[in-house]
Amino acid sequence: MADFRFHPTPLAGLEAVSATSAHVFAKHTHDTYGIGFLTAGGQISASGRGQVEAEAGQLITVNPGEVHDGAPLGRKARSWHMLYLTPDLVAESVEDHVSTRSDLEFKFPVFTDPAIRGLLTTLHAQLGSSDRQADANAFRETLVLLLGKALIRQAQTPAPLPASLQQIRQRLDEEPAQSADLQTLAREAGLSRFQLIRAFLRHTGLTPHAYHMQRRALLSRRLLAEGMAPAEVAAACGYVDQSHMHREFRRRFGLTPGAYRSAWLSCNPVQDRTL
């Protein structure tokens, strides 16, 4: 059984979630910054910043576009609180503190810092405020302090994506519901299939097909959050059928499409018993 709770938040571009789950998350990415902490159990994960283990009380982070996975230690459920922030919200929150905002990142995937942990605890406590205006003001102040302490400039600027690969990634970003067979993509990139897979994996951390499925899954999640019924989402996103979307969604996000939709729309606890 997995328990997920999405909290109402006072700021646009912010998602807050608390969860308990033994789910093994396959390699995936987020379009957002993520920072939070484990409250029980432990987790092992691998990303571009290395393979790490996190225990209860430690802070965990993820940067936009970072390929990572996650599995519970000892096959026992772990619990966590996470905040996910869009790059626009992060940029707005630190714009008067740094000269440039496009090269910021969380340095460590797992670390311990009592001050940052205290700020995160305060933020999660403020999510329950009934005074929306006061909550937003207090929340923003605490968030600015948190980001000012936790974010650093990237040590190395990532190598730019070659134009041929940029064209392929843009197509997959803009048309995730459309079919995209490897032969067609390779022809559009002017590469062999082998060359395309190897180059795309080296630059993005995912193969073209895995990247395509990730973008399709993110589209399905957005449509579910907007209230569209799972069957309609499956058709709109190009899945073979609803069962196909069900399997892909649960594998990536740890709960079923219906459970996610209910949790997001109600911002109440949800228990997904179809594990």
Buried (B, 14 or more C-beta within 10 A) or exposed (E): EBBBBBBEBBBEBBBBBBBBBBBEBBBBBBEBBBBBBBBEBBBBBBBEBEEBEBBBEBBBBBBBBBBBBBBBEEEEBBBBBBBBBBBEBBBBBBEEEBEEBEBBBBBBBBBEBEEBBEBBEBBBEBBEBEEEEEBBEBBBEBBBBBBEEBBEEEEEEEEEBBEBBEBBBEBBBEBBBEEBEBEEBBEBBEBEBEEBBEBBBEBBBBBBBBBBBBBBBBBBBEBBBEEBBBEEBBBEBBBEEBEEBBEBBBBBBBBBBBBBBBBBEEBEEBEBEEE
